[in-house]
């Protein structure tokens, strides 16, 4: 299945286990693809949350892309996650991933996203 975000098509790949788990849900699963800009880039897929800002793939799945950046790069000063803010990008299209893979393993949602080779 595909979803268009910021004018770019994302190929969404669900495993059979993920499809079965989605079918059992009473409300849509919200999947957030987070791209953290810091000293290095970090990609993370988060599950849950509100539908605000998410695009519906179907009646069971909604996806959003959220670029964020850390306030500073000194990792040794931080206990836990670094302080971060939303990172407004004038043209987010080049940063939107090409694909999103979603699985359901041992009772937990698992995801990853990436870019074309």
Helices and strands as residue ranges (DSSP letters): E 2-5, E 8-14, H 16-24, E 29-37, E 41-47, E 55-58, E 61-70, G 75-77, E 84-86, G 92-95, E 99-105, E 108-114
